[in-house]
Amino acid sequence: MIRNSYSLRAGDRIKAETDLFQAIKKATTSDENAPKQKHVRKIIVFTWDFKTSIPVWNGLQSFPLVSEEVSCFKALIVIHKFIRNGAHMCIVEALQKTVYLESLGRSGSQGSWKGYGILIHAYTNYILAKLEYHRLHPEFNGCFDYEEYISLRGTYDPNEGYETIADLMSLQDRLDELQKLIFRNFTPGSNNECKIAALVPLVEESYGIYNFATRMLIAMHGRVDGADEALEPLRNRFNTQHHRLRKFYSDCSKLRYLTSLITVPKLTQTPPSVLNDGEFVPPENLDLQNPSTSQMSEDNSEADRLERERKERENARIEQEKLQIEQQTKELQRIENERLQMEQNAREAQRLQMEEQQKEQMRIAHEQQMMEQRAREQQLQFDELQRQRLMQEQIQLNQQQNIAGRLQEHENQIALLNSQHERDLLTISQYNQRVSALEQQLNQQKILMQQSDASKDELIKALQAQIDQWKQKYDALAKLYAQLRQEHFDLLGKYKSIYSKANEADEANRKILQMQEFISSKNLELAELMGERDKARDEVTKAQNASKSELSRLESELSNLRDHISEKTRAHSKELEELKANFTRENSDFLSQLNHYKSNYEDSHSKLLELQDKFENAIQEKDEEIAVYQAGMDQSIIALANAQQQSQGSRSDLQQKLKELAREHAAKLLRILDSIFQSCAESIDDSLFNFTNHEFPGSSYATPSFVLAQIEQINGSSNTFTSSFSGYLVNPEGEQTQLIRSATDLSSLISTYLPNVKGLIRFSMNFEESQELNNLVIRTAELGKAFYTKGQSSAMQDIPVTRRPEIVFEANRGFQSSLSLLSAFIEKFVSREDKGVRSITENEDLSDVVDREMMNAASAIQAAADKIQQIMTTKVNTNLTDAQVNINDAILDNVLNMTNAIARLIQASKESQQEIVAEGRGTSTKTAFYKQHNRWTEGLISAAKAVAMATNFLVEIADAVIRGDKSLEDLIIAAREVSASTAQLVAASRVKSKLHSKTLNELELAAKSVTHVVRDLVNTVTVLSERSDALRDLNNGGGEQKQREVYQNWSSYEFKSNEMEQQVAILKIEKDLITARRKLAEMRKYGYHADESDTEQ
């Protein structure tokens, strides 16, 4: 038996290189997953066994990595890992392969469709930078181990150490740029396993560099005199890199796949102190101590004793873990011995098998000679012996397979134990690092607590002293005031008394104004709470409406089921009894569901009432708190007036504090406004990303008229925001609620219209036209975003106050100009609009046109419902089976429910349209309002016509399906067309509707009802189609059991032949499907040029 394993230690170089080639091939496949650890580990072990990496580079160069970006990126991960963890010669030999690495980087800079090109270019640059650092500093190993570096360096030069740390920090900066680039290039909706795998060596290497820099800085501060000032640039750079690494490790810890591979380090909130504390001993002079160090060690003997005890406990724990590792090593050795014993047994079994086969062949030859003499009778005995031999060989083959399986299981156990051993070693090192870090944190916390307690004690003493001093001053001033008042009471006249009182009144008025401003800020907070209360009430109303709609839907379903059961009485008596039993069971189920929903509704209603009570209590508490604040402010004003008479100095202090409070309040409001602007800008950025992402196709129901109406709304919102913002810049102490509201409205409108404009690309005639539309939309969104970026305090602080409003007006002019260009471009799509609306002339009364179209839509819906009723009352064809009659009844019931739901939608749309006109026209007429918003009017008329046309088409298709002229798939397409047209009508009504409007809520509920009915119809038709296919198969003599028997009776050739025939049929159907979709796209593209006469018809 051939052995599946080999011994690298024995020098089997050819077998090792063959397996190395297979490992490289498997580690650099084109699949977007991480290279497996066992393949990378095999490459690293090869470099340690043979002290070279040339075969690894030859294997990598033999694959076409330049043409496959995923394989190239995975190869870079493998290169990085074996340079880090491989033998020391890997770095020297990698320096000779820089030309090959540069060629890989140039292939990545040419771009790619999977997004790996820029990552390949950046990763190659980082590996080259790492190799360049090792060329300049050959004393480092691939993992930047500090102990090995100290053992290799015989002397210690501060200048060389400074350059070493500076170069190492530069390499750390390159690593930070690479990891940020990898995070930015994550693909949404994908597991990003391949890209996350590249973060594993980056995390390990960054932590190694960080540990080396920390210990090297501590050593340099302990070695060099005056290092605090000389090494300050390195310390600042080290602190900056500490915070970056902490953020990097925090982001990595959120990736579940990464945390399953390695343990992500956790850094402290503040960087560790690298300053010399007097206890550091230079590596090259471990036995030297200066007098000051000896004196400090004598003073801290108790601390040294505690440290020795901790180290002894730590050494004991390490010894225990070493014993565990030795036990694991013995277990590995035992498993290896068992494997060798099993291989020896397998070889012995193979030898015995060969001997038996030789003996059997000799016996068969002898029997063949005998059979030549006996003729036909011996031929039968020969066949029997041949069959026994085959059975014996089959038994031996099974035994060999069992032995090979057991060998593979033992090899897998050895690999698992090796990986567990490596993880244990890594865990031990991590625990040591964590213990040292926690000890440092504990010492820092103790020092901070001591300092905090001391500062608090000093502050308490100072405050107590100030209180005593002010009390003494107050008593002295009170006595002095009483004495002066008694002496000069007669000399102070009435005029002087009135004058002093007038001054006091002016001062009190000024303080009252300041307190009123403070109270107004509290009122703003109260207004925000009231807004939250209104929002909660709206949520309560929505929940109640949803519960009511759910109850009404269940009741309608229950009534439909009852009607359906009553119509089934025409069937046979046996079916009637079964239907009655089913009805009773389903009725009880629906009643239980109804009771369950009612109980849920009552629970939610009670919870909402409790929430309302809580809000009202909170508002009442806030009112009482404001009253208390008002009373406190009044008392404070009186106390301040009295204190002003007693001391002029305290008044100036209070004024200074009030000014500081006002400045802090203004700064806080400014930060809030910047945060709102930043949120609006990020919202536009997200919408732009979705717009440029090809995975988001955009709204397929948007029309040019609807988008033009949206642009008009954005235009008005932009002017409102510009007016509010310029007014705020002129008077920053004014009201900010209008500015915030207009800013959020504008960003919301921009984010909403981007997917709708993207849906208009289907109207473009060629690629250049669609590209021009994309450029205009992106430019408009960028200019809208400029409102918020230019309006933030960081951008405005360097601009003079008088010129700030001009910046806002300039941004608005650019945005308005871009909107005008976009509107003019979309104007060309109006004539291509699917089911286009006839252009309205100036002589027509738009109010009458809209009312007429809405009335026509309602009449068409009513006519469709009447036609369905007529079909249902028509005499049933006696030639139809009971199953076909049930299918027709189910289709008609669902279509009738859909027409009723669409009729409610049309009525809700009319009410919403009337509310919009009533609120928007003001003192003008309805016709003037429609002319002012002509694009919205055309979109509304188009949507109404589309609903009526789709409903009539649905009724005709349903009639044709019942007659047998159409299929069930035609009915599904018609139902989906109805759903699309109703979505267009709701979108057209939502553009001009007021937020949280009652009619808008009713319109949304009606649209949801239509959607539910369409889904029920599609589900019903799908189930009926499946039942019909199953019944057809049963009638044709088919059946799963019979088909399974046919499959089992096929020979291998017949099975393979039929399988290939089915695959050919599938390919033909897929080709026909692609051709049909292409044809549909061409039809839709050229269908936008339909004549106006067709639209009128």
Secondary structure, DSSP 8 states (H G I E B T S, - for coil): ---S---TTTT-HHHHHHHHHHHHHHHT-SSSS---HHHHHHHHHHHHHHT--HHHHHHHHTS-TTT-HHHHHHHHHHHHHHHHHS-THHHHHHGGGHHHHHHHHHHHTT--SSS-HHHHHHHHHHHHHHHHHHHH-TT--TT--HHHHHHH--S--HHHHHHHHHHHHHHHHHHHHHHHHHHHT--TTS--HHHHHTHHHHHHHHHHHHHHHHHHHHHHHHHSTTHHHHTHHHHHHHHHHHHHHHHHHHHHHT-HHHHHHS------SS----S--S----TT-TT---HHHHHHHHHTHHHHHHHHHHHHHHHHHHHHHHHHHHHHHHHHHHHHHHHHHHHHHHHHHHHHHHHHHHHHHHHHHHHHHHHHHHTHHHHHHHHHHHHHHHHHHHHHHHHHHHHHHHHHHHHHHHHHHHHHHHHHHHHHHHHHHHHHHHHHHHHHHHHHHHHHHHHHHHHHHHHHHHHHHHHHHHHHHHHHHHHHHHHSTTTS-HHHHHHHHHHHHHHHHHHHHHHHHHHHHHHHHHHHHHHHHHHHHHHHHHHHHHHHHHHHHHHHHHHHHHHHHHHGGGS-HHHHHHHHHHHHHHHHHHHHHHHHHHHHHHHHHHHHHHHHHHHHHHHHHHHHHHHHHHHHHHHHHHHHHHHHHH-HHHHHHHHHHHHHHHHHHHHHHHHHHHHHHHHHHHHHHHHHHHHH-TT----TT--HHHHHHHHHHHHHHHHHHHHHHHHHHH-TTS--HHHHHHHHHHHHHHHHHHHHHHHGGGG-SSHHHHHHHHHHHHHHHHHHHHHHHHTSHHHHTTS-GGGHHHHHHHHHHHHHHHHHHHHHHHHHHHTT-TT------TTS-HHHHHHHHHHHHHHHHHHHHHHHHHHHHS---TTS-HHHHHHHHHHHHHHHHHHHHHHHHHHHHHHHHHHHHHHHHTTS-HHHHHHHTHHHHHHHHHHHHHHHHHHHHHHHHHHHHHHTSS-HHHHHHHHHHHHHHHHHHHHHHHHH--TT-HHHHHHHHHHHHHHHHHHHHHHHHHHHHHHHHHHHHHHTT--HHHHHHHHHHS-HHHHHHHHHHHHHHHHHHHHHHHHHHHHHHHHHHHHTT--HHHHH-
